[in-house]
């Protein structure tokens, strides 16, 4: 059996969607029976953990000196790469990406690089003063030497080309599992005051790039018309953004119409999704949001922005796509909350069908397997859109 090595900074949920999507991709690829999958992450303590059949996580102690030594003379990371047939590097702007790219080339291993939306225009311009010199000296040369690039969306293909990369690009989105509908009781037992309310759900990191401030401002202009509606903001804080958002809630005097739950996982998250009537993600920049897929798979109509790079939401009729600004979001919220039950049910079913037909992990696992085969000398994938 062949081995695919996935390299990621961390699977800590506070690091966002890749902490969910990368382990799920590993398991989905392993299900096709050709590749075992090892995830190499970096944390304060080393360890190993099995996460599924032929899928496990190797955690190495985070050490800048250790990464440099692996590039120069070898070490544990070098050993992981020697034992791999394919190296899949997730993310950019991180020292481990450079180290693993250099070592993989030294060991003559094919490399697939996934930027996960980090080359999107908004992301590039954010903290550009710091990214530009690193980009010129380190990041762009490293990506240029990858065997193939993986794009989550067609928009990300453009991001790669605009960045000056000419490598072949395979378009393989994130996936999601369609789960049976679960009871909302587990979530509502923790938040009993929300029973009987129409819940509008934000489920993602609380980070300024996600447009949470826009959501609060739009909610303040909307909620008085809908006394049964309530906004739930669920997710981990990032860079102190929650404190800023909570201050906005106080300034707009809507504390009674907004609940912050903190991070939710597993059964509690599934129960929250079952309790929600509408999903909102007004993000400035996304790769391909796992949270949007989870909401659609749970049958929740979605309001998202152009920055989410998911035009199929509007094309399928499963939701609304707007620009990331207060006026457009306020208008979309009103339209959604004024919709009748039949219209919302229809959007719900269209979302489930969209995900089932195009974004199930079973489909994504097959596509990634075919790309790995191609990198190792096999035939060009038939199920994957490739840009040469």
N, C-alpha and C positions, 0 to 999 in steps of 0.2 A: 504494500500500500504506500502511496505517495504522501508526503507531508507538506502542508501549507502552513507557513509561519506568519501569523498576524502580529504586527507591532503597533502598539498604542501607548499613549502616555499613561492612562489609568482607566480602570473600569469603575472608579468611584462615580456614583450617580451625579454628583455635583458638577462633573465635567460635561454633562449634556448627553445628547442623543447617541453619540458613538459608544457610550458605556452600555447601551442597550443593543444598538444595531450591530455592532461588531461581534459580540458573542452569539447573537442570533444568526448572523451570517455564517459563522463557523459551523454551528449545529446544522443549518440548512444545507451547507455544502457536504458535510460529513454524511448526511442522510442518503446521498447518492452512492455511497459505498466505495468511492475511489480514493478519497483524500481523508487522512486524519488531519486534525487542525489544532495547532498550538497557538495560544495567545500569549505574547510576551508583553508584560506591563511593568511599570516601575513605581515602587512605593517605598515606604519607610522600612518595611519588614519583608524579607524574602519568604516564599512559600509556593505550594502547588495545590491546585484544586481541580477536580473533575467537574465539568459542567454539562456533559452529555456523552452519548456514544462517540468514541474517537475524537473527543473534544475536551481540552483541558487548558487551564491557565497556569503559566509559570510567572511568578512575580519575583523580580530581581530588585535588590536594594537600590534605591535612587542615589546615583553618585556621579556628578559631572566628571570627576577624575577617572572613575571607572569607565565611562563612555569614551573618554579620550584614549585610555590605555587599550580598549578594545579595537579602536581604529589603528593604533600603532603596533601593538604586539599581540593582541588577542586577549581572550578572557571568556567569561560565561556567555556574553552576548554573541561573541564570535562562534562559540560552540553551538549555540542555538541555530545560528544561520548555517553552519556547516552541515547540520542534521536535516536541514529543510531542502525541499525540491523547488518550492516557490516562496518568495518573500513578499508579503503584502503589507505595505507601510500605510497606516491610517493617520491622516493629519499632516500639517506642515507647521512651520515656525517653532519647532521643538528640537532640542539637541539630539534626542533619540532618533529622530527621522534622518538626520545627517549621518549619525554613526552607523545606523543599520544600512543606509544606502551605500556608504563607503565600503563597509565590510562585505555586503552582498556582492558588490562588483569585484572585490578582491577574491571572493570565493566563487566567482563566475555563476552566481545564482540569478535567475530572471526575477525582476522586481516589477510589481504593480503598485502604483502610488495612487492613493485616494485623498484628495484635498478636502472632501466633506464640506464644500461650500466656502472654504476659507480664502478663495480667490475671487469671490463675488465682489462687485464694485464697492459696495458699502463696507465690506470687511477689509478690503485693501486700503480704503481711505481712512479707516479708523486706526489711529495711532500710526499714520503713514511715516511720520518722522523717524520712528524706530524700525519699521519694517523695510523701508527702502534700501538702506545700506546692507542689511542682512540679506535682503532679496537679491541684490546685485552680486554680492560676494559668495553667498552660500546656497540659498534656497533654489533660485532658478537653475544654477548649474546642476544641483542634485536632481531636480525633477527632470531636467533635459536628458539625464542618463538613465531614466527608468525605461524598462522594456515596453511598458504600456501604462496608460493612465486610465483610471476609472472615474467616470462622471456619473453623478446621481441623476442629473437632468440634462436636457438639451441646452439649457441656459449655462450649465457648468462647462459644456463643450466650448461655448463661446468664451467663458472665463479663462480656460486653459489657453486658447488660441490668442486672446488679447494679452495674455501674460508672456507670449512669445514662444510657447511650446509647440513643437511640431510632431511629437510622438503620436503613435496610434492611440485612439481613445475609444474605450468600450463604455456604453451607456448601460449601467445596471443600477436601478434605484434601490432604496431601502425596501424592506418588506414588513409584513405584519401577519400574525395568525388571526384567523377569524375564530373567536371563542364563543361558546354558548353564552346567551344572555344570563347574567347573574342578578341576584336580588340587590336592590339599593340599600337594603336594611343595614348591612354592616357599616356603611358610611353614615347613614342617617342616625344610627344608634350613637355615633360619636358626636353628631351635630344635630340633635333632635329639633332644634329651633328652625331647621331648614325643611322639615317635613311640610308637604303641601305647597312648596315654592317651585316656581320654574327656575331651574338653575342654569345660569350662563357660566360656562366653564373655561377658564384659562388654565392650561396644564403644561407647564414648561419651566425652565429655569427663570427666576425673577432677575432679569438682566436688562439693562437699558436698550440693548439692541433688539430685544423682543417687543418693544413698543408698549410696555405695561403702563407707562405714563399716559400714552395716547388712549389706552383702554379706560383708565380711570376718568379722564376728562370726558370722553364720549359717554361713559356710563352716567356721569353726573348730569349730563344733558338729556338723558333718556329715561332714567329709572322712575322719575316722578309720574310718568304716563302709564307705568306698568307696576302697580303696587304689589303684585304677586311674584315679581321677578327678583332674583338675587344673584349677585356676582360672586363666584368662588374662584379665588386665586390660589392654585395649588402648585407647589414646586419649591426647590431649594433656593435660598438666597445666593446671589452671586455679586461680589464686589460691593456689598452694602446697599444694593439697589432697593431691597425691601423697605428699609428705613425711609428712603426717599418717597417710595410709593405710598407707604402708610401716612406720611405727612400730607401728601396730596389728598388722600381720602379724608383726612381731618379738615383740610382747607375747604373742601367741597361739601363738608357736612353730610357725607353719605356712609358713615361708619355702620349704620344699621342695615345697609344694603350690600355690604361687602364682607366676605369672610376669607381670611388667610388660613389655610390648613397646614402649611409647611409641606415637606416632601411626602408623597404617597407612593406606595409600591404594592406589587402583588395583588392579593385579593382585595385590599382596600382600594387600590386604584381601579380595579375592575368594577367594584361596587359604586365608586364615584362616577365612572363613565355611564353606568346604568341609570344613575340618578339624574344625569344632566339632560337638558332639553336642547342646548345649543353650545357649540364650541367656538371659541374665538382665539386667534393667534395673529395679532397685528404687527408682525415682525418686520423690521427693516431688512434683515438678511438671514437666510436659512440655506443649508445645503439641500436637504430633503427631509422635512420634519417627520420624525417617528410619531410625535404626538398627534399630528394631523391624521396620519394613517390609522392610529389607534382609535381616534374619535370616529372616523368614517366606518371603520370595521365594527364599532359598537353601535352604528346606526344613528349617529348624531350629526345633523346638518352643521356645516362649518362656515364661519366667516374667516377668511384669511386674506393676506395681502399679496401683492405682486412679488414682494421680497421672499415669499415662501416657495416660489418657483414651481408651482403645482397648478398649471392652467386647467388640468382635467377636472378640478373641483367645479369650476363654472361650466365647462363644456359638458360634463355629465349631468348637470343639474342638481348635484348633491350639495351645493352651497354657493357662497358669494365670494368674489375676489374684488378687493378694493385697493386703493393706494393707502400707504400708511400715514393717514392724517385723521384728525379728530372728526371733521365734518363728514367724510365718507363713512367712517366707522359708525358714527351716530345714525346716519341714514340707514345703513345696513342693519344695525341692531333694531331700529324701529320696524323696518320691513319684516325682519325675521319674527319679531315678537308679535306683530300684527297678523302673521300668517295663520291660516286655519289649520286644524289638525290634519286634514286630508293632504294638504300641500306639504306639510312637514313630514308626514309619513312617507309620501312619495320621494322626497329628498333623502330620507333615511334609507329607503330601499335601494335607491340609485347609488348611494355611497357604498353600501355593503357590496353591491354587484361590481362596482368599479374596483374595489380592493380585491375581491375574490378573483376577478378575471385577470388582473394585471400585477398585483403586488403581494400575492401570497408568498411566504418564505419558500414554499416548495418550488415555485417558479424561479425565484431569485437564486436559490441554491443550484438549480440546474444551469442557469446562465453563467454563474461564477465558475462552476466546474468546467464548462466548455471553454471559458477564457483561460483558466489555468492549463488545460490540455493544449490549447493553442500556443501558449507561451513555452511549453515544453516540446514543441515541434509537431503538434497535432493539426488537424484541419481547422480552417477558419470557422468560428461559431456561426451556426445558422439561426440561433434564437436571440442573438444580441446585435444591436445596432452598433456598427464600428465606423469610426471616422479616421481615415488614414491621413 
